[in-house]
Amino acid sequence: MTGQNTRTAEVQVFADRAAITHYLADWLLQQAVAKTSGPFVIALSGGSTPQALYSLMAQEPYASRFPWARMQFFLGDDRFLPHDHPDSNSGMLHRLLFSRVPVPAANVHAMPATGTPEDAAHAYETLLKQFYGADRFEPNRPLFDVNLLGLGADGHTASLFPGQPVLQEKTAWVAPCIPPAAPYTRLTLTYPAIHASRHVVFMVEGAGKKEALAKVRAQDPTCPASAITAMGDVRWLIDTAAAPAL
Ligand SMILES: O=C1O[C@H](COP(=O)(O)O)[C@@H](O)[C@H](O)[C@H]1O
């Protein structure tokens, strides 16, 4: 790991969603088992793409092999909605993963969905700072071992949407964002918090992401995902339907 954040562009192309999902479940298991000191800390993404991964992690052999008690789960973003709302990322994760595996409830950190979005963002940031043990990031000391991210067709990632003020955030770790064309106010990790990840892993699938992916790969500054870096590496796991534009 270098002292500077990196956008190392490792791209792996897979036949389809199932191939990405199986590869990623195996890789996460390997990473989680290999980390023997301290918790294994993951930020999970929402949306549709990672749902097959979460379902797979709840099945054998993964369900009995992940060291759940040593794993800590945070969210990269969520809709500011009650957790039992069908569009809540927390609700989706609970249904597909957390209710099906022996992870201690105290190891799952949903984004708050009460009060104002500003209050909720502040509360989640406070939680992250307590967990990290400092209120500023130290070089070479990641907050997250792995940060899973998706890519929207408009180039957004987490809930960092094009043209939004949250993209300029330099100090807050968590912030609200009102997407211009997507429903619901969101809470999202900011660039500084995402950049404090050992590994950032993007999952990108389907022809609908081809154009956005091409822009990101060309470092188009209008695509928020273009600016993602990590303390270690940034990896892109993509399927052939999204790949031809590379
Ligand atoms: O809005 C969101 O979309 C992105 C991509 O979602 P997908 O449904 O196209 O897979 C996702 O990464 C993010 O967490 C989610 O809130």
The ligand as an SDF file (V2000), in Angstrom:
LIG
                    3D

 16 16  0  0  0  0  0  0  0  0999 V2000
  -28.6140    4.1410   -6.5650 O   0  0  0  0  0  0  0  0  0  0  0  0
  -27.7960    3.2840   -6.5010 C   0  0  0  0  0  0  0  0  0  0  0  0
  -27.2570    2.8250   -7.6200 O   0  0  0  0  0  0  0  0  0  0  0  0
  -25.9370    2.3810   -7.6810 C   0  0  0  0  0  0  0  0  0  0  0  0
  -25.9650    1.4720   -8.8770 C   0  0  0  0  0  0  0  0  0  0  0  0
  -27.1350    0.6970   -8.7340 O   0  0  0  0  0  0  0  0  0  0  0  0
  -27.5970   -0.4500   -9.6980 P   0  0  0  0  0  0  0  0  0  0  0  0
  -29.0260   -0.7000   -9.3200 O   0  0  0  0  0  0  0  0  0  0  0  0
  -27.4680    0.0550  -11.0930 O   0  0  0  0  0  0  0  0  0  0  0  0
  -26.7620   -1.6280   -9.4260 O   0  0  0  0  0  0  0  0  0  0  0  0
  -25.5540    1.7220   -6.3810 C   0  0  0  0  0  0  0  0  0  0  0  0
  -24.1840    1.5030   -6.3570 O   0  0  0  0  0  0  0  0  0  0  0  0
  -25.9590    2.5390   -5.1820 C   0  0  0  0  0  0  0  0  0  0  0  0
  -25.6040    1.9340   -3.9750 O   0  0  0  0  0  0  0  0  0  0  0  0
  -27.4030    2.7030   -5.2200 C   0  0  0  0  0  0  0  0  0  0  0  0
  -27.8790    3.4290   -4.1370 O   0  0  0  0  0  0  0  0  0  0  0  0
  1  2  2  0
  2  3  1  0
  2 15  1  0
  3  4  1  0
  4  5  1  0
  4 11  1  0
  5  6  1  0
  6  7  1  0
  7  8  2  0
  7  9  1  0
  7 10  1  0
 11 12  1  0
 11 13  1  0
 13 14  1  0
 13 15  1  0
 15 16  1  0
M  END
$$$$
